[in-house]
């Protein structure tokens, strides 16, 4: 299972910018932001600032998604994201010399 781009953005953002941020998703784009960088949503910004300063926030990854003219907050444990990342790293592509399984292909007649 590939690691979703949102989680890559979170992990890269934490690594490059530090803790205390969240991933903001709008349409097909996402980025790691700090609450002070969220524009146009004063109430959400204040709530995020308060929430992300809590000590337990360091154990989670927060994703704020803007869709259908509303904001949706999602939360994932860092432990689960790390497990998913480790599972991805265990996958290796098949060897080019390995026998291939039989395939059935559709043919237009």
C-alpha positions as CSV (number, residue, x, y, z in Angstrom):
1,X,0.0,0.0,0.0
2,X,1.7,3.3,-1.0
3,X,2.0,6.0,1.5
4,X,-0.6,8.7,0.7
5,X,0.7,12.1,-0.4
6,X,-1.0,13.8,2.6
7,X,1.1,11.7,5.0
8,X,4.2,12.4,3.0
9,X,3.5,16.1,3.3
10,X,3.0,15.7,7.0
11,X,6.2,13.7,7.6
12,X,8.3,16.0,5.3
13,X,6.8,19.1,7.0
14,X,7.5,17.8,10.5
15,X,11.1,16.9,9.4
16,X,11.8,20.2,7.6
17,X,9.8,22.7,9.6
18,X,9.2,21.1,13.0
19,X,6.2,20.1,15.1
20,X,3.2,22.2,15.6
21,X,1.7,22.2,12.1
22,X,-0.9,20.4,10.2
23,X,-1.6,19.4,6.6
24,X,-4.0,21.7,4.7
25,X,-5.7,20.0,1.7
26,X,-7.5,22.0,-0.9
27,X,-8.5,20.2,-4.1
28,X,-5.6,18.1,-5.3
29,X,-3.0,20.1,-3.4
30,X,-1.7,19.9,0.1
31,X,1.0,21.4,2.2
32,X,2.3,21.5,5.7
33,X,1.3,24.8,7.5
34,X,1.4,26.3,10.9
35,X,-1.9,27.7,12.2
36,X,-0.6,31.3,11.9
37,X,-0.2,30.7,8.1
38,X,-3.9,29.7,7.6
39,X,-5.6,32.7,6.0
40,X,-9.3,33.4,5.7
41,X,-10.4,31.1,8.5
42,X,-9.8,33.0,11.7
43,X,-12.0,30.7,13.9
44,X,-10.3,27.6,12.6
45,X,-6.9,29.2,13.0
46,X,-7.6,30.0,16.7
47,X,-8.9,26.5,17.3
48,X,-5.9,24.9,15.6
49,X,-3.4,27.0,17.6
50,X,-5.0,25.9,20.8
51,X,-5.3,22.3,19.8
52,X,-1.7,22.0,18.4
53,X,-0.1,23.4,21.5
54,X,-1.5,20.5,23.6
55,X,1.2,17.9,24.5
56,X,-0.9,15.1,23.1
57,X,-0.9,16.8,19.6
58,X,2.7,15.5,19.2
59,X,1.3,12.0,19.0
60,X,-1.1,12.8,16.1
61,X,-1.0,14.1,12.5
62,X,-3.8,16.6,11.8
63,X,-5.2,17.2,8.3
64,X,-7.6,20.1,7.6
65,X,-9.4,19.6,4.3
66,X,-11.4,22.3,2.6
67,X,-14.2,20.9,0.5
68,X,-17.9,21.6,-0.1
69,X,-17.4,25.1,1.3
70,X,-16.6,23.7,4.7
71,X,-13.5,22.7,6.7
72,X,-13.1,19.1,7.8
73,X,-10.5,18.1,10.4
74,X,-9.1,14.6,10.4
75,X,-6.6,13.1,12.9
76,X,-4.3,10.1,12.6
77,X,-1.9,8.6,15.1
78,X,1.7,9.1,14.1
79,X,2.2,5.5,15.2
80,X,-0.2,4.2,12.6
81,X,1.3,6.4,9.8
82,X,4.8,5.1,10.8
83,X,3.6,1.5,10.7
84,X,2.2,2.1,7.2
85,X,5.4,3.7,6.1
86,X,7.4,0.7,7.4
87,X,5.1,-1.7,5.6
88,X,5.6,0.2,2.3
89,X,9.4,0.0,2.7
90,X,9.2,-3.8,3.1
91,X,7.7,-4.2,-0.4
92,X,10.2,-4.9,-3.1
93,X,9.5,-5.1,-6.8
94,X,9.6,-8.6,-8.3
95,X,12.9,-9.7,-9.7
96,X,13.2,-9.5,-13.5
97,X,14.4,-13.1,-13.6
98,X,11.5,-14.4,-11.4
99,X,8.9,-16.4,-13.3
100,X,5.8,-14.5,-14.1
101,X,2.3,-15.6,-13.3
102,X,0.1,-16.4,-16.3
103,X,-2.0,-13.5,-17.4
104,X,-5.3,-13.4,-19.2
105,X,-5.6,-10.5,-21.7
106,X,-8.8,-9.3,-23.3
107,X,-8.7,-9.3,-27.1
108,X,-11.0,-7.3,-29.2
109,X,-12.6,-9.4,-31.9
